[in-house]
Amino acid sequence: MTTTTLPGRRSLPCAIPDTPLAAALPGIETCVHCGFCLQACPTYVNLEDENDSPRGRIVLMRSVVEGELPLDDPSVQTHIDRCLGCRACETACPSGVPYGQLLEATRATLRAVRPTPLLGRIVLGVFEKPAVLRVILFASRVIRATGLPSVVARVGGRLGFASAMLAWTRNGLRERDTTLACPARAAPSRCWSGV
């Protein structure tokens, strides 16, 4: 493995030159590992694993840049994937670490080793095209009206989970109409049912 030294405060060796993560090295060097980000991070608060904190992920990013961990290391993939990307840690950071940019650069670099799975590309493609999204949302409303999702939810797995989520949604339009037609202070006899 060849390493290239990148310019920076400490000129860390770089095992992955010409990658988005290597370009984000100044942001990695900004972190002083003070730990103020820990309580702001929902994954750290829930999992209590240092690798699932912004500070721990920055250490993993640095290890990848320096070549201590390979890009295809499962622990790097797991801990980076667990990050919600909420960026709550940025407001808690006294050093001004651009964690959101570091996370995006890391994910872009890891994508070269592990491309987005087919199902993920399909879902992203649907959200990219508003016309296709409208058709799928309409079809989901029709399917929900049949009651079929309640039956399929018992199957389990991804299909069962998605069906359970669909089965538990409500008709928001009907509820909104009722709320608009019947203000909280109006007498029940004066309210339109909205059905």
mmCIF file of the C-alpha atoms, coordinates in Angstrom:
data_MODEL
# 
_entry.id   MODEL 
# 
loop_
_atom_site.group_PDB 
_atom_site.id 
_atom_site.type_symbol 
_atom_site.label_atom_id 
_atom_site.label_alt_id 
_atom_site.label_comp_id 
_atom_site.label_asym_id 
_atom_site.label_entity_id 
_atom_site.label_seq_id 
_atom_site.pdbx_PDB_ins_code 
_atom_site.Cartn_x 
_atom_site.Cartn_y 
_atom_site.Cartn_z 
_atom_site.occupancy 
_atom_site.B_iso_or_equiv 
_atom_site.pdbx_formal_charge 
_atom_site.auth_seq_id 
_atom_site.auth_comp_id 
_atom_site.auth_asym_id 
_atom_site.auth_atom_id 
_atom_site.pdbx_PDB_model_num 
ATOM 1   C CA . MET A 1 1   ? 0.000   0.000   0.000   1.00 0.00 ? 1   MET A CA 1 
ATOM 2   C CA . THR A 1 2   ? 1.373   3.394   -0.915  1.00 0.00 ? 2   THR A CA 1 
ATOM 3   C CA . THR A 1 3   ? 0.621   6.395   1.204   1.00 0.00 ? 3   THR A CA 1 
ATOM 4   C CA . THR A 1 4   ? 0.614   9.993   0.184   1.00 0.00 ? 4   THR A CA 1 
ATOM 5   C CA . THR A 1 5   ? 1.190   12.778  2.667   1.00 0.00 ? 5   THR A CA 1 
ATOM 6   C CA . LEU A 1 6   ? -1.485  15.438  2.453   1.00 0.00 ? 6   LEU A CA 1 
ATOM 7   C CA . PRO A 1 7   ? -0.914  19.026  3.494   1.00 0.00 ? 7   PRO A CA 1 
ATOM 8   C CA . GLY A 1 8   ? -2.430  19.802  6.876   1.00 0.00 ? 8   GLY A CA 1 
ATOM 9   C CA . ARG A 1 9   ? -1.551  20.820  10.380  1.00 0.00 ? 9   ARG A CA 1 
ATOM 10  C CA . ARG A 1 10  ? 0.070   17.466  11.084  1.00 0.00 ? 10  ARG A CA 1 
ATOM 11  C CA . SER A 1 11  ? 0.426   16.162  7.522   1.00 0.00 ? 11  SER A CA 1 
ATOM 12  C CA . LEU A 1 12  ? -1.114  12.762  8.174   1.00 0.00 ? 12  LEU A CA 1 
ATOM 13  C CA . PRO A 1 13  ? -0.241  9.971   5.765   1.00 0.00 ? 13  PRO A CA 1 
ATOM 14  C CA . CYS A 1 14  ? -3.088  9.247   3.357   1.00 0.00 ? 14  CYS A CA 1 
ATOM 15  C CA . ALA A 1 15  ? -3.788  5.717   2.145   1.00 0.00 ? 15  ALA A CA 1 
ATOM 16  C CA . ILE A 1 16  ? -6.764  6.813   0.013   1.00 0.00 ? 16  ILE A CA 1 
ATOM 17  C CA . PRO A 1 17  ? -5.679  9.896   -1.985  1.00 0.00 ? 17  PRO A CA 1 
ATOM 18  C CA . ASP A 1 18  ? -8.078  11.475  -4.474  1.00 0.00 ? 18  ASP A CA 1 
ATOM 19  C CA . THR A 1 19  ? -11.178 10.449  -2.518  1.00 0.00 ? 19  THR A CA 1 
ATOM 20  C CA . PRO A 1 20  ? -13.814 12.653  -0.907  1.00 0.00 ? 20  PRO A CA 1 
ATOM 21  C CA . LEU A 1 21  ? -12.662 11.493  2.540   1.00 0.00 ? 21  LEU A CA 1 
ATOM 22  C CA . ALA A 1 22  ? -9.049  12.453  1.843   1.00 0.00 ? 22  ALA A CA 1 
ATOM 23  C CA . ALA A 1 23  ? -10.236 15.901  0.789   1.00 0.00 ? 23  ALA A CA 1 
ATOM 24  C CA . ALA A 1 24  ? -12.097 16.199  4.122   1.00 0.00 ? 24  ALA A CA 1 
ATOM 25  C CA . LEU A 1 25  ? -8.931  15.632  6.157   1.00 0.00 ? 25  LEU A CA 1 
ATOM 26  C CA . PRO A 1 26  ? -8.822  19.223  7.507   1.00 0.00 ? 26  PRO A CA 1 
ATOM 27  C CA . GLY A 1 27  ? -12.259 18.641  9.052   1.00 0.00 ? 27  GLY A CA 1 
ATOM 28  C CA . ILE A 1 28  ? -11.057 15.411  10.654  1.00 0.00 ? 28  ILE A CA 1 
ATOM 29  C CA . GLU A 1 29  ? -8.055  17.252  12.114  1.00 0.00 ? 29  GLU A CA 1 
ATOM 30  C CA . THR A 1 30  ? -10.352 19.897  13.629  1.00 0.00 ? 30  THR A CA 1 
ATOM 31  C CA . CYS A 1 31  ? -11.742 17.403  16.162  1.00 0.00 ? 31  CYS A CA 1 
ATOM 32  C CA . VAL A 1 32  ? -10.014 17.620  19.560  1.00 0.00 ? 32  VAL A CA 1 
ATOM 33  C CA . HIS A 1 33  ? -11.950 14.617  20.966  1.00 0.00 ? 33  HIS A CA 1 
ATOM 34  C CA . CYS A 1 34  ? -13.428 16.633  23.847  1.00 0.00 ? 34  CYS A CA 1 
ATOM 35  C CA . GLY A 1 35  ? -16.626 14.561  24.003  1.00 0.00 ? 35  GLY A CA 1 
ATOM 36  C CA . PHE A 1 36  ? -19.175 17.403  24.034  1.00 0.00 ? 36  PHE A CA 1 
ATOM 37  C CA . CYS A 1 37  ? -20.822 15.739  21.038  1.00 0.00 ? 37  CYS A CA 1 
ATOM 38  C CA . LEU A 1 38  ? -21.591 12.511  22.892  1.00 0.00 ? 38  LEU A CA 1 
ATOM 39  C CA . GLN A 1 39  ? -24.811 13.538  24.632  1.00 0.00 ? 39  GLN A CA 1 
ATOM 40  C CA . ALA A 1 40  ? -26.052 15.311  21.502  1.00 0.00 ? 40  ALA A CA 1 
ATOM 41  C CA . CYS A 1 41  ? -25.816 12.097  19.434  1.00 0.00 ? 41  CYS A CA 1 
ATOM 42  C CA . PRO A 1 42  ? -28.972 9.939   19.490  1.00 0.00 ? 42  PRO A CA 1 
ATOM 43  C CA . THR A 1 43  ? -27.180 6.757   18.381  1.00 0.00 ? 43  THR A CA 1 
ATOM 44  C CA . TYR A 1 44  ? -24.575 7.111   21.131  1.00 0.00 ? 44  TYR A CA 1 
ATOM 45  C CA . VAL A 1 45  ? -27.213 7.885   23.757  1.00 0.00 ? 45  VAL A CA 1 
ATOM 46  C CA . ASN A 1 46  ? -29.174 4.758   22.799  1.00 0.00 ? 46  ASN A CA 1 
ATOM 47  C CA . LEU A 1 47  ? -26.386 2.293   21.973  1.00 0.00 ? 47  LEU A CA 1 
ATOM 48  C CA . GLU A 1 48  ? -23.710 3.569   24.391  1.00 0.00 ? 48  GLU A CA 1 
ATOM 49  C CA . ASP A 1 49  ? -20.941 2.500   22.019  1.00 0.00 ? 49  ASP A CA 1 
ATOM 50  C CA . GLU A 1 50  ? -18.092 4.944   21.465  1.00 0.00 ? 50  GLU A CA 1 
ATOM 51  C CA . ASN A 1 51  ? -17.879 3.882   17.805  1.00 0.00 ? 51  ASN A CA 1 
ATOM 52  C CA . ASP A 1 52  ? -21.484 5.041   17.397  1.00 0.00 ? 52  ASP A CA 1 
ATOM 53  C CA . SER A 1 53  ? -20.645 8.571   18.534  1.00 0.00 ? 53  SER A CA 1 
ATOM 54  C CA . PRO A 1 54  ? -19.390 11.390  16.314  1.00 0.00 ? 54  PRO A CA 1 
ATOM 55  C CA . ARG A 1 55  ? -16.050 11.266  18.115  1.00 0.00 ? 55  ARG A CA 1 
ATOM 56  C CA . GLY A 1 56  ? -15.764 7.511   17.523  1.00 0.00 ? 56  GLY A CA 1 
ATOM 57  C CA . ARG A 1 57  ? -16.755 7.810   13.881  1.00 0.00 ? 57  ARG A CA 1 
ATOM 58  C CA . ILE A 1 58  ? -14.163 10.523  13.349  1.00 0.00 ? 58  ILE A CA 1 
ATOM 59  C CA . VAL A 1 59  ? -11.543 8.154   14.799  1.00 0.00 ? 59  VAL A CA 1 
ATOM 60  C CA . LEU A 1 60  ? -12.744 5.511   12.312  1.00 0.00 ? 60  LEU A CA 1 
ATOM 61  C CA . MET A 1 61  ? -12.536 8.050   9.468   1.00 0.00 ? 61  MET A CA 1 
ATOM 62  C CA . ARG A 1 62  ? -9.000  8.981   10.490  1.00 0.00 ? 62  ARG A CA 1 
ATOM 63  C CA . SER A 1 63  ? -8.052  5.276   10.652  1.00 0.00 ? 63  SER A CA 1 
ATOM 64  C CA . VAL A 1 64  ? -9.336  4.764   7.107   1.00 0.00 ? 64  VAL A CA 1 
ATOM 65  C CA . VAL A 1 65  ? -7.454  7.815   5.819   1.00 0.00 ? 65  VAL A CA 1 
ATOM 66  C CA . GLU A 1 66  ? -4.238  6.683   7.493   1.00 0.00 ? 66  GLU A CA 1 
ATOM 67  C CA . GLY A 1 67  ? -4.639  3.120   6.201   1.00 0.00 ? 67  GLY A CA 1 
ATOM 68  C CA . GLU A 1 68  ? -5.048  1.485   9.612   1.00 0.00 ? 68  GLU A CA 1 
ATOM 69  C CA . LEU A 1 69  ? -8.476  0.189   8.557   1.00 0.00 ? 69  LEU A CA 1 
ATOM 70  C CA . PRO A 1 70  ? -9.416  -0.884  5.026   1.00 0.00 ? 70  PRO A CA 1 
ATOM 71  C CA . LEU A 1 71  ? -12.377 0.723   3.264   1.00 0.00 ? 71  LEU A CA 1 
ATOM 72  C CA . ASP A 1 72  ? -14.235 -2.584  3.255   1.00 0.00 ? 72  ASP A CA 1 
ATOM 73  C CA . ASP A 1 73  ? -13.905 -3.124  7.024   1.00 0.00 ? 73  ASP A CA 1 
ATOM 74  C CA . PRO A 1 74  ? -17.348 -4.214  8.290   1.00 0.00 ? 74  PRO A CA 1 
ATOM 75  C CA . SER A 1 75  ? -17.074 -2.190  11.513  1.00 0.00 ? 75  SER A CA 1 
ATOM 76  C CA . VAL A 1 76  ? -16.469 1.021   9.564   1.00 0.00 ? 76  VAL A CA 1 
ATOM 77  C CA . GLN A 1 77  ? -19.467 0.316   7.341   1.00 0.00 ? 77  GLN A CA 1 
ATOM 78  C CA . THR A 1 78  ? -21.691 -0.550  10.307  1.00 0.00 ? 78  THR A CA 1 
ATOM 79  C CA . HIS A 1 79  ? -20.877 2.471   12.458  1.00 0.00 ? 79  HIS A CA 1 
ATOM 80  C CA . ILE A 1 80  ? -21.032 4.960   9.580   1.00 0.00 ? 80  ILE A CA 1 
ATOM 81  C CA . ASP A 1 81  ? -24.351 3.480   8.402   1.00 0.00 ? 81  ASP A CA 1 
ATOM 82  C CA . ARG A 1 82  ? -25.849 3.804   11.902  1.00 0.00 ? 82  ARG A CA 1 
ATOM 83  C CA . CYS A 1 83  ? -25.371 7.575   11.913  1.00 0.00 ? 83  CYS A CA 1 
ATOM 84  C CA . LEU A 1 84  ? -28.682 9.353   11.343  1.00 0.00 ? 84  LEU A CA 1 
ATOM 85  C CA . GLY A 1 85  ? -26.981 12.392  9.845   1.00 0.00 ? 85  GLY A CA 1 
ATOM 86  C CA . CYS A 1 86  ? -29.010 14.686  12.113  1.00 0.00 ? 86  CYS A CA 1 
ATOM 87  C CA . ARG A 1 87  ? -25.926 16.855  12.757  1.00 0.00 ? 87  ARG A CA 1 
ATOM 88  C CA . ALA A 1 88  ? -26.959 17.571  16.352  1.00 0.00 ? 88  ALA A CA 1 
ATOM 89  C CA . CYS A 1 89  ? -23.297 17.082  17.257  1.00 0.00 ? 89  CYS A CA 1 
ATOM 90  C CA . GLU A 1 90  ? -22.299 20.126  15.191  1.00 0.00 ? 90  GLU A CA 1 
ATOM 91  C CA . THR A 1 91  ? -24.151 22.526  17.467  1.00 0.00 ? 91  THR A CA 1 
ATOM 92  C CA . ALA A 1 92  ? -22.529 20.974  20.556  1.00 0.00 ? 92  ALA A CA 1 
ATOM 93  C CA . CYS A 1 93  ? -18.993 21.068  19.122  1.00 0.00 ? 93  CYS A CA 1 
ATOM 94  C CA . PRO A 1 94  ? -16.813 23.929  20.420  1.00 0.00 ? 94  PRO A CA 1 
ATOM 95  C CA . SER A 1 95  ? -14.198 23.259  17.703  1.00 0.00 ? 95  SER A CA 1 
ATOM 96  C CA . GLY A 1 96  ? -16.645 23.632  14.811  1.00 0.00 ? 96  GLY A CA 1 
ATOM 97  C CA . VAL A 1 97  ? -16.053 20.194  13.305  1.00 0.00 ? 97  VAL A CA 1 
ATOM 98  C CA . PRO A 1 98  ? -18.026 19.991  10.023  1.00 0.00 ? 98  PRO A CA 1 
ATOM 99  C CA . TYR A 1 99  ? -19.370 16.545  10.901  1.00 0.00 ? 99  TYR A CA 1 
ATOM 100 C CA . GLY A 1 100 ? -22.074 16.548  8.222   1.00 0.00 ? 100 GLY A CA 1 
ATOM 101 C CA . GLN A 1 101 ? -19.486 17.133  5.503   1.00 0.00 ? 101 GLN A CA 1 
ATOM 102 C CA . LEU A 1 102 ? -17.236 14.451  6.972   1.00 0.00 ? 102 LEU A CA 1 
ATOM 103 C CA . LEU A 1 103 ? -20.107 11.962  7.037   1.00 0.00 ? 103 LEU A CA 1 
ATOM 104 C CA . GLU A 1 104 ? -21.056 12.711  3.425   1.00 0.00 ? 104 GLU A CA 1 
ATOM 105 C CA . ALA A 1 105 ? -17.422 12.393  2.311   1.00 0.00 ? 105 ALA A CA 1 
ATOM 106 C CA . THR A 1 106 ? -17.048 9.100   4.172   1.00 0.00 ? 106 THR A CA 1 
ATOM 107 C CA . ARG A 1 107 ? -20.221 7.658   2.697   1.00 0.00 ? 107 ARG A CA 1 
ATOM 108 C CA . ALA A 1 108 ? -19.179 8.751   -0.794  1.00 0.00 ? 108 ALA A CA 1 
ATOM 109 C CA . THR A 1 109 ? -15.770 7.105   -0.317  1.00 0.00 ? 109 THR A CA 1 
ATOM 110 C CA . LEU A 1 110 ? -17.294 3.891   1.060   1.00 0.00 ? 110 LEU A CA 1 
ATOM 111 C CA . ARG A 1 111 ? -19.759 3.772   -1.848  1.00 0.00 ? 111 ARG A CA 1 
ATOM 112 C CA . ALA A 1 112 ? -16.828 3.049   -4.176  1.00 0.00 ? 112 ALA A CA 1 
ATOM 113 C CA . VAL A 1 113 ? -16.232 -0.202  -2.272  1.00 0.00 ? 113 VAL A CA 1 
ATOM 114 C CA . ARG A 1 114 ? -19.855 -1.088  -1.559  1.00 0.00 ? 114 ARG A CA 1 
ATOM 115 C CA . PRO A 1 115 ? -22.346 0.373   -4.049  1.00 0.00 ? 115 PRO A CA 1 
ATOM 116 C CA . THR A 1 116 ? -25.911 1.127   -2.996  1.00 0.00 ? 116 THR A CA 1 
ATOM 117 C CA . PRO A 1 117 ? -27.990 -2.092  -3.097  1.00 0.00 ? 117 PRO A CA 1 
ATOM 118 C CA . LEU A 1 118 ? -30.562 -2.539  -5.862  1.00 0.00 ? 118 LEU A CA 1 
ATOM 119 C CA . LEU A 1 119 ? -33.554 -1.992  -3.565  1.00 0.00 ? 119 LEU A CA 1 
ATOM 120 C CA . GLY A 1 120 ? -31.998 1.239   -2.278  1.00 0.00 ? 120 GLY A CA 1 
ATOM 121 C CA . ARG A 1 121 ? -31.386 2.486   -5.826  1.00 0.00 ? 121 ARG A CA 1 
ATOM 122 C CA . ILE A 1 122 ? -34.995 1.701   -6.751  1.00 0.00 ? 122 ILE A CA 1 
ATOM 123 C CA . VAL A 1 123 ? -36.379 3.584   -3.731  1.00 0.00 ? 123 VAL A CA 1 
ATOM 124 C CA . LEU A 1 124 ? -34.125 6.571   -4.404  1.00 0.00 ? 124 LEU A CA 1 
ATOM 125 C CA . GLY A 1 125 ? -35.151 6.499   -8.060  1.00 0.00 ? 125 GLY A CA 1 
ATOM 126 C CA . VAL A 1 126 ? -38.828 6.613   -7.098  1.00 0.00 ? 126 VAL A CA 1 
ATOM 127 C CA . PHE A 1 127 ? -38.285 9.670   -4.899  1.00 0.00 ? 127 PHE A CA 1 
ATOM 128 C CA . GLU A 1 128 ? -36.320 11.300  -7.704  1.00 0.00 ? 128 GLU A CA 1 
ATOM 129 C CA . LYS A 1 129 ? -39.297 11.197  -10.097 1.00 0.00 ? 129 LYS A CA 1 
ATOM 130 C CA . PRO A 1 130 ? -42.412 12.972  -8.730  1.00 0.00 ? 130 PRO A CA 1 
ATOM 131 C CA . ALA A 1 131 ? -44.750 11.409  -11.304 1.00 0.00 ? 131 ALA A CA 1 
ATOM 132 C CA . VAL A 1 132 ? -43.685 7.869   -10.351 1.00 0.00 ? 132 VAL A CA 1 
ATOM 133 C CA . LEU A 1 133 ? -43.959 8.751   -6.659  1.00 0.00 ? 133 LEU A CA 1 
ATOM 134 C CA . ARG A 1 134 ? -47.536 10.010  -7.151  1.00 0.00 ? 134 ARG A CA 1 
ATOM 135 C CA . VAL A 1 135 ? -48.531 6.760   -8.888  1.00 0.00 ? 135 VAL A CA 1 
ATOM 136 C CA . ILE A 1 136 ? -46.974 4.614   -6.144  1.00 0.00 ? 136 ILE A CA 1 
ATOM 137 C CA . LEU A 1 137 ? -48.603 6.665   -3.379  1.00 0.00 ? 137 LEU A CA 1 
ATOM 138 C CA . PHE A 1 138 ? -51.996 6.393   -5.101  1.00 0.00 ? 138 PHE A CA 1 
ATOM 139 C CA . ALA A 1 139 ? -51.535 2.630   -5.486  1.00 0.00 ? 139 ALA A CA 1 
ATOM 140 C CA . SER A 1 140 ? -50.616 2.336   -1.797  1.00 0.00 ? 140 SER A CA 1 
ATOM 141 C CA . ARG A 1 141 ? -53.822 4.170   -0.833  1.00 0.00 ? 141 ARG A CA 1 
ATOM 142 C CA . VAL A 1 142 ? -55.867 1.789   -2.970  1.00 0.00 ? 142 VAL A CA 1 
ATOM 143 C CA . ILE A 1 143 ? -54.120 -1.248  -1.469  1.00 0.00 ? 143 ILE A CA 1 
ATOM 144 C CA . ARG A 1 144 ? -54.623 0.126   2.043   1.00 0.00 ? 144 ARG A CA 1 
ATOM 145 C CA . ALA A 1 145 ? -58.359 0.538   1.374   1.00 0.00 ? 145 ALA A CA 1 
ATOM 146 C CA . THR A 1 146 ? -58.650 -3.182  0.508   1.00 0.00 ? 146 THR A CA 1 
ATOM 147 C CA . GLY A 1 147 ? -57.400 -4.261  3.934   1.00 0.00 ? 147 GLY A CA 1 
ATOM 148 C CA . LEU A 1 148 ? -54.782 -6.491  2.305   1.00 0.00 ? 148 LEU A CA 1 
ATOM 149 C CA . PRO A 1 149 ? -51.836 -4.931  4.207   1.00 0.00 ? 149 PRO A CA 1 
ATOM 150 C CA . SER A 1 150 ? -53.258 -6.168  7.528   1.00 0.00 ? 150 SER A CA 1 
ATOM 151 C CA . VAL A 1 151 ? -53.164 -9.737  6.220   1.00 0.00 ? 151 VAL A CA 1 
ATOM 152 C CA . VAL A 1 152 ? -49.727 -9.470  4.602   1.00 0.00 ? 152 VAL A CA 1 
ATOM 153 C CA . ALA A 1 153 ? -48.291 -7.873  7.758   1.00 0.00 ? 153 ALA A CA 1 
ATOM 154 C CA . ARG A 1 154 ? -48.431 -11.297 9.431   1.00 0.00 ? 154 ARG A CA 1 
ATOM 155 C CA . VAL A 1 155 ? -45.963 -12.733 6.899   1.00 0.00 ? 155 VAL A CA 1 
ATOM 156 C CA . GLY A 1 156 ? -42.940 -11.017 8.463   1.00 0.00 ? 156 GLY A CA 1 
ATOM 157 C CA . GLY A 1 157 ? -39.755 -9.878  6.811   1.00 0.00 ? 157 GLY A CA 1 
ATOM 158 C CA . ARG A 1 158 ? -39.447 -6.701  4.773   1.00 0.00 ? 158 ARG A CA 1 
ATOM 159 C CA . LEU A 1 159 ? -42.774 -7.175  3.015   1.00 0.00 ? 159 LEU A CA 1 
ATOM 160 C CA . GLY A 1 160 ? -44.559 -7.803  6.299   1.00 0.00 ? 160 GLY A CA 1 
ATOM 161 C CA . PHE A 1 161 ? -42.925 -4.776  7.905   1.00 0.00 ? 161 PHE A CA 1 
ATOM 162 C CA . ALA A 1 162 ? -43.861 -2.506  4.997   1.00 0.00 ? 162 ALA A CA 1 
ATOM 163 C CA . SER A 1 163 ? -47.402 -3.879  4.980   1.00 0.00 ? 163 SER A CA 1 
ATOM 164 C CA . ALA A 1 164 ? -47.746 -3.325  8.722   1.00 0.00 ? 164 ALA A CA 1 
ATOM 165 C CA . MET A 1 165 ? -46.648 0.273   8.309   1.00 0.00 ? 165 MET A CA 1 
ATOM 166 C CA . LEU A 1 166 ? -49.158 0.770   5.504   1.00 0.00 ? 166 LEU A CA 1 
ATOM 167 C CA . ALA A 1 167 ? -51.939 -0.923  7.460   1.00 0.00 ? 167 ALA A CA 1 
ATOM 168 C CA . TRP A 1 168 ? -51.473 1.419   10.426  1.00 0.00 ? 168 TRP A CA 1 
ATOM 169 C CA . THR A 1 169 ? -51.604 4.641   8.421   1.00 0.00 ? 169 THR A CA 1 
ATOM 170 C CA . ARG A 1 170 ? -54.788 6.642   8.491   1.00 0.00 ? 170 ARG A CA 1 
ATOM 171 C CA . ASN A 1 171 ? -56.627 8.567   5.868   1.00 0.00 ? 171 ASN A CA 1 
ATOM 172 C CA . GLY A 1 172 ? -55.179 11.982  6.660   1.00 0.00 ? 172 GLY A CA 1 
ATOM 173 C CA . LEU A 1 173 ? -57.472 13.770  4.222   1.00 0.00 ? 173 LEU A CA 1 
ATOM 174 C CA . ARG A 1 174 ? -60.618 12.510  5.935   1.00 0.00 ? 174 ARG A CA 1 
ATOM 175 C CA . GLU A 1 175 ? -59.269 13.497  9.367   1.00 0.00 ? 175 GLU A CA 1 
ATOM 176 C CA . ARG A 1 176 ? -58.248 16.937  8.111   1.00 0.00 ? 176 ARG A CA 1 
ATOM 177 C CA . ASP A 1 177 ? -61.684 17.537  6.589   1.00 0.00 ? 177 ASP A CA 1 
ATOM 178 C CA . THR A 1 178 ? -63.387 16.662  9.869   1.00 0.00 ? 178 THR A CA 1 
ATOM 179 C CA . THR A 1 179 ? -61.091 18.945  11.832  1.00 0.00 ? 179 THR A CA 1 
ATOM 180 C CA . LEU A 1 180 ? -61.675 21.848  9.467   1.00 0.00 ? 180 LEU A CA 1 
ATOM 181 C CA . ALA A 1 181 ? -65.426 21.317  9.387   1.00 0.00 ? 181 ALA A CA 1 
ATOM 182 C CA . CYS A 1 182 ? -65.744 21.002  13.170  1.00 0.00 ? 182 CYS A CA 1 
ATOM 183 C CA . PRO A 1 183 ? -63.693 23.533  15.148  1.00 0.00 ? 183 PRO A CA 1 
ATOM 184 C CA . ALA A 1 184 ? -62.935 22.616  18.748  1.00 0.00 ? 184 ALA A CA 1 
ATOM 185 C CA . ARG A 1 185 ? -65.327 25.264  20.150  1.00 0.00 ? 185 ARG A CA 1 
ATOM 186 C CA . ALA A 1 186 ? -68.292 24.425  17.890  1.00 0.00 ? 186 ALA A CA 1 
ATOM 187 C CA . ALA A 1 187 ? -71.264 22.480  19.154  1.00 0.00 ? 187 ALA A CA 1 
ATOM 188 C CA . PRO A 1 188 ? -71.240 18.856  17.933  1.00 0.00 ? 188 PRO A CA 1 
ATOM 189 C CA . SER A 1 189 ? -74.650 19.313  16.290  1.00 0.00 ? 189 SER A CA 1 
ATOM 190 C CA . ARG A 1 190 ? -73.242 22.039  14.037  1.00 0.00 ? 190 ARG A CA 1 
ATOM 191 C CA . CYS A 1 191 ? -70.298 19.953  12.784  1.00 0.00 ? 191 CYS A CA 1 
ATOM 192 C CA . TRP A 1 192 ? -70.138 18.292  9.408   1.00 0.00 ? 192 TRP A CA 1 
ATOM 193 C CA . SER A 1 193 ? -69.048 14.658  9.698   1.00 0.00 ? 193 SER A CA 1 
ATOM 194 C CA . GLY A 1 194 ? -66.627 14.862  6.772   1.00 0.00 ? 194 GLY A CA 1 
ATOM 195 C CA . VAL A 1 195 ? -67.295 11.238  5.783   1.00 0.00 ? 195 VAL A CA 1 
# 
